[in-house]
Amino acid sequence: MTVERPRWLAPLSLTLALVALLVSVYLSYEHLTANATLACPSTEGPGGVSSCLTVTTSAWSLVFGVPVAYLGLGFTLVVVALCLPRVWRMPDPRVDVARLGLLGAGLLFVFYLVWAELFRIHAICTWCTVVHITTFILLGVVAVGQILSVRRAGVES
C-alpha cells in the first residue's frame, strides 16, 4: 500500500515542528541557566502582564517536578521526528494515528498552560505563546493533510 500525501504537507509540518523545537530548546536552555539571558519584554497593560520571567519561574512552570520547558522539548523532538519526510512516506496508518494523537494531547496541554497563565499566574510568556500557537497550527495542518491523503493499494508483480 502507498500513501499519496499533499506535496506541501511534509515541508510545512516539518517547518512548524522545527520552529516549536527551536523555541523549546531556547526555553530549556533558559531554565538550565536560571533565565540568565531570557529575552522577553515585560509589559503591563489593560489586558494584563506579558512577562516570560514571571511565567517560567512560577510554581506552574513545573509539572510533577519536571520543568514544563523540558516537557515541551521532549514533545517537540518527537513531533519533529514524526514530521520528517521519510516518516510521512510510511504507509503504516498507526504512524498517522500517533502523529495526530500526540498533537491532540499537546494541544490539550497547551490549553492547560494557557489557563494557568491567564488565571493562576496572571502573566503571558511570549516565547511560550509561540509554541502554543505553533502546536495549534501544526495540528490543523497535519489533520487537513491526513484527510487529503489518499491510500492506494500497491500492484504486486
N, C-alpha and C positions, 0 to 999 in steps of 0.2 A: 504494500500500500504506500502511496506517496501522498504528500500534502502540499497543495499549491497555496502559498501564502501571498497576500498583497506585497508588492515589491517594497513598499515603504515600511512595512511592519518591523523587520529586524533592525534596520538602521535607526529608526525613530525610537523604538523601545530601548535599544542599547544606549543611545544618546541620553535619553531621560534617566535611565538607570545610572549612567556614569555621572551625571550631574548630582543626583542624590548621593552617590558614593563619595564624590569629592567633598561635598558639604559634610557628610558623616565622618569622613577622615579628619577634616578640619575640627569639627566639634569634639571628636575623640582626642585629638592632639591637645586641644584646649583643656579638656578635662584632665589629661595627664600632667599638664604644666600649670594646673590651678588657675586657668584662664589668664595666664601671664600676658598673652598677646591678643586677646579676644577683641576683634574689630567689629563693633556693633554700636551704632549710636543709641544713646539713652535719651528718650524724649518723653515728655508728659504733655498730654493734651486732653481735650474734652472726651475723647474716646478711650482714654486710659494711658497706660505706660508701655513704651517699647524699650525693653531692656534685656538683652541676652544674658547679661551677668546675673540679673535677678532670677531669671528662669533657670539658667544652668547651675546655679548654686543653691536652689531651693530644695526643700525636702522632697519635692515632687520630681526631682531630677534622678531619683533612684527608684527602681522597681525591684523589690525583694533584695535590696542591697546591691543591685547591679546598675551602674550608670546607664541612663537612657541613651546617652551617646554611643556606648558600646553595643547596646541592643540595636540601635539604628545602623551601626557599622556592619554588624553581622547580617542584619536583614538586607541591606543594600548589596553586600557581597554576594549573597545567594541570588538576589534579583538580577544582578549583572550576569552571573553565570547562566541563569535561565533565559536571558535575553541575547545571548551570543548567537550569531547567525547559524552556527552548526547545530545548536540546540533547537533553534526554530525549524531546522530541516528534519528533525527527528519525527518519524511518523507515529510514535507511541502517544496515544491520547492521554496517558497518565501524566506526561510532562505538561501538557496544556492545562490539565486539572490542577496540578501542583502550582503552576505559574499563577493561575487565576486565584487559587485558594490562598497562596502566600500574599498576593497583593490585596486580596479582600481582607485578610487578617491584619495586614499592615494598615489598611485604611481604618479599620475599627480601632486600632491602637492610636492612629492619628486623631480620631475623634476624641478618644480619652485624653490625649495630650493637649489638644486644643481646649477641651473642657477645663483641664487643670490650669492652663494658662489664663483662661478668662475668669474662672470662678473661684480658684483657690490661690493662685499666685498673683493675679491681677496685673500681669505683665505679659507681653508678647516677645518672643525671641525671633528676630528677623531670619536668622540662619535656619532655625527650626522650621519656620514657615516655608522656606524654600523646599525643604524635604517634604513637608506635608503636602504642599501643592503639587510637587513633582510626583509623589505617590498617587495622588488623586488622578492626575492626568495620565500617568502610566497605566493605572488600572483601566481607565477608559480606552486608551489606545490598544492595550492588549485584548480587552473584551471585544472591541469592534474588529480588530484584526483577526481574532479567532473566529468570530461569527462569519467574516468574509472568506475564511479559509475553506478550501474545497478538498475533500478527501477523495482520492481516486484509487481504485483497485489496480494493482500492478499487473502487467501482462506476463505470464510465465511462458518461457520458450522451451 
